[in-house]
Amino acid sequence: MIKMDCRIGLFRKWCGFVFIVLISMFSVRAHALASLILESMSTGYSSCSWTDNGDGTSTLGLTISFKEAKGHTAGNIFRTRGLLVYTYKEGGVLNPSEKIVHVATMNGERALSNYTGTQYVMYHHWQSSFKTPWENEEPMVAYVTVKISNSTITDWPAIGIRAGNYTTGDDVGEISGVAYIRQGENQGNCSIVVDPGVPPPLEISIKMTAPDWNLGDLQRGESEKTFTDAANQLCFTYSGSAVNGKRFVINAGSANGVVSNRYRLKNVDGASQFIPYSITLNGGTSPLSLPNTSSVPVPLNSSGKTCFVPTFKTTVDDNVKDGDYNDVLTFTVVTKP
């Protein structure tokens, strides 16, 4: 409006001065970074989810119950609702302010921009030409989403999301903390972390790939058979950052029981016919013998995958009858305290 009033020549100098002053006033935020003030500006988070989009990105969603913006703007003028997103380095170290979100939405409306303050980034909808849920100052329940690249959470597969109010000065963040969402978490509950700089330890999720080993014809007496091909290796996959600095006890139980610290292959036609055997797994820092009755721990590779080459040692007595023998092993992996 002031710029439009400058059409009159007599007021051109005066208007020019006012215009310059206003530019300086609005530039203060750009040169002096705003800080994040924590206040109770929402009544909580719910319905947290993490969906892998299958294209190298993931979409995280949650519901935020915003309070009325009035009284929660750190004494400044409210502009729009805001979202803050926190990511982590290896070991759970909070990353510096990063603009890692591809798309942020609130009730389906995309954020227009982001602001980098003192140690935070807030996604907002300021300078919109029309009113959206972002500009709603009244109490409201908003479903928000953020889309990120999976590469940003390789070191620490979890993210914190905090509700905020974007203002003309210092911005406001929810004082109760962040909604802490782990990769693949879709139970609907939201874990609340008061201080995003101190995330909880990663939950270790380990998946195992074990083939059906066929030992072929066994010779009488002592014999060994090693499976070196990739298809017959015993492999574990997991988040690499979750296993760093930890050791794990790998063991297996047998459907036919353990006798004298050895598993047993049982004749499918004769319940009293057994062939004792043991397994040595190679692929870690040192060979691992199964059964692991001493609970010897081993580290897992930080790459996110550890594979073992198995060697079977069998003892076939002279009184063992010919036939088909089998066993079923149930593997367990336990973190060493």
Secondary structure, DSSP 8 states (H G I E B T S, - for coil): -HHHHTTSGGGHHHHHHHHHHHHHHHHHHHHS---EEEE--EEEEEEEEEEE-SSSEEEEEEEEEE--STT-STTS-EEEEEEEEE-B-TTS-B--S---EEEEEETTEE--EEEEETTEEEEE-TT-SS--GGG--S-EEEEEEEEEEGGGGSSS-EEEEEEEEEESSSEEEETT-EEEEETT--SB--EEES-TTS--------EEE-------S--SEEEEEE--SGGGSEEEE--HHHHTT-EEEEEEEETT--BTTBEEEEESS-TT-EEEEEEEEESSSS-EEES-TT--EEE--TTSEEEEEEEEEEEE-TT--SS-EE--EEEEEEE--
